[in-house]
């Protein structure tokens, strides 16, 4: 099983085993798949949203959010390309136009949500009548992202890994482009010694997510090391007492001394 359904199975299995697994997921987890339902059932997520004044199950909050997204998409597509002054919104518009099928709804929602998070102001200039809805979508999105985080599911704020790299059009990234970006970025990291500040400038919030999911576990080896040393010294003393050790060669080859 692959994709979001595979992650959902893994997440549910870890819950059953009382293992607090950490997942890093693309933003499209909000527009499809069963993982969002499993996270919705997590008390850490639901209780957080309740404290933020959202009096409904997280999955219903996501559904309400997507309805508002659909309304904004509809109004954006009523515009003509020539009337849009922002190059980025033109890219979004062109990408949405290429997705006319009902089966493409999830992809359209994902693209619009991505644009809200990264250029809310530009969107509000183009579809002014949806100014309040875009504000609401943005605020609700950030609350849902935080709720998911508390349930150990980290949503990439920029949508997907490739959006943390330099690409011409964040709305249309082919599999071929993804492979090229992956190899180029790997080679760049191997060939350069970057400082922490340089890494943060390059990868932004991605490093914060990685810091959160890779916790440090401290282990004290002193008790076991102390016991090992005592056993080692005792074995040498015993060998000397029974005259098995007379020189360095005897010490390094005695079968009872490890």
N, C-alpha and C positions, 0 to 999 in steps of 0.2 A: 504494500500500500504506500502511495507516494503523496507528496504535496500536503495541503492543509489537512486532509483526512488522516494522513499518516501522523502528523503532529498531534492531531486531536486524540488519536488512539494512544499515543505515547503519553500525552498529558493526563488522560484519564487513568491509564495504567499506573502512572507514578502517584496519582492521588490515592488510588486503592492501596498502594504499597506504602503510603504515608511518606513519600519522597517528594521534597519540594524542588521539582525540576525547574530549570530556567530556560525559557524559549525566547529566541529573537526571531521576529516574523515580519514579513512585508505588510504594507498597509492594506493590501487586499483581503486580509483576514477579516476585516470588518464588513466586506460586501459579499462574502460567500463562505461556504464550508461550515462544519459543525463545531470548530474550535471556539467560535464566539459564544455558542450556547454553553459549552462546558465552562468557559471563563465566567459567563453570566451566573452560573450556579455556584461559583466560589464566593464564600461569604466576605472575603477581603475586598472583592470588587464591589459587590452589591452594597455592603455597609458603607464603603467610601462614597458611592454615588448618592446614597440616602443622606449622608451628612452634608452633601453639596446641594441638597434640595431637590434631587431627582427622585420623585416618589413612584418609581416603577422599576420593574426588573431591568437589569442592564441590557438584555437582548431586546426588550421593547424600546428602550431608549435609543438603541442603535437603529431599530426600525423606523422610529419617528424621525431620527436624524436623516436617514436615507430618503424619506419622503420629501423633506425640505430640499435635499440635494437634487432630487428629480425635478422639482419645480424650478430651481435655479438653472438647471441644464436646459430645460424647455425654453426659458426666456432668453438664455444666451444664444440658442440656436435660431431664435427669431431674428437675430441681427444679421446684417450682411458683413462679409469679411472686410469690405472697404471701410465700414463704419467703425471698426475696431482699431484703436490707435496703438495698443500695446503689442509688441512683437510676440511676447510670451503668450498673451491671450489669443493671438492669431494662431499660434501653434496648437494651443488647446482646442480652439474652434475647429481647426482642420482635422485634428485627431478625432474629435467627437463626430464630425460629419462622416468620417470613414467607418463609423460603427452604427449602421442603421438597423441592424437586426435586434429583435427582443432578447436574443441570447447574449448580446453584447452589453446589456444593461449594467452588469457588474463591473465591466471594464470602464464604462463611461462614468459610473459613480466613483470608481477609484481615481480616475484622472481628475475629476472635478474636486474631490477631497484633497488631492495632492496640491492642486492650485490654490485652494483656500488656505492651506497651511503655509504655503510659500510665497503667495502674492495676493493676499486678501484685499489689499487696497486697490490693486489694479482691477480685480474682479468687480469691486463695488463701483468703480468709476464706469465700467462698461454696462452693468445691469443695475442701475441706480434704484429701481423699484424693489430690488431684493437686498438692499443695504442691510436692513435689520436681520433678515434671515441668514445672510452670510456671517454677520457678527455672531448670531446664535449658533450656527454650525461650527464656527471656529472655537467658541467657548466650550461647546458640548464635546467637540472632538478632543480637546485637551483634557477634559475631565475623564472621558472614556479611556484615553491613552493612559492616564494616571491610574485609573481603576484596574486596567489590564496589567499595568506594571506591578501593582500591589498583589496581584494574583500570579506574579512571576512570569508574565507574558509581556515581553518588551517589543512594542511596535516601533518600527523605524520611522521617525518623524518625516524623513524625506522620501518615504514610500518604499524604496528598495535600495540595495547596496550600490547599484550603479549610479544612483542619483547623488552619491557622495563624491563622485568623480566628475571630471569635466566632459560633458557631452553637449552636443549642439541642441538636441531636442529631447528633453526629459520625458516627453509624452509618447515617443516612439523609439524604443530601443530594441533592436532585433537581437536574436540569439547570437548571431555572428558578431555583432558589436559588443555584446556582453562578454563573449570569449576573448575578443581582442583587448577589451578594457582590463579583464582579469589578468591576462598575461603581462600586459604593459605595467600594471600596478605592482604585480609580484616582482617583476624585474627592477622596477624603480626602488622598491623597498630593499631588495637584496644588494643593490649597487650604491645605496646612500645610507649614511649614518645620520639619522634625523634626531634632533632634540625633542623633548616632550612638547615644547611650544610649537615646533614645526609640525609635529604630528597632529596636534590639536587644531592648528590652522588648516590642515589638509582634510581632516576627517570630522571636525566639528563635534556634534553630539554623539557620534558613533562611539567615540572613546569612553564617554560617560557610561554608555550602556555596557560596553565590554568590562569596564571597571566594576559595575554592579553585579554582573553575572559570574565574574571570576573572583570569588571571595578567597581570601588567604586563610589556610588552615594551619595553625601552629601545632607542632608536635614536639614534645619534650622527650628526647632520647636518653636523658641522663639516667633514669632508673634502670633501663635495660642495659645500657652501656656499663653501668656500675656492676651489675650482676655478671656481665660477660667478663669484665676485668678480674673480678674476684675468682671466678671459675678458672680463668687462664693462669692466674698466679698460683692457685691451689694445685693445678695440674703440674706446674713446674716444680713446686716444692715437693710434691709426692714423687716425681721422677728423680729428683736429686736424692731424696731420702732412700730410695731403693736402688741407687747407684746406676740408673739408666742413662744419666746425662753426665758426660765427662768433658765434652767440648761442644763447640757451636754446631758441628755436624749432627751430633746426637740430639741437640735441642730442636733443630729444624726438621729432623726426620722421625721424631718420636710419634708413634701412632696415636697416643692418648693426648697429645698436645695439638690443638687446632688453632 
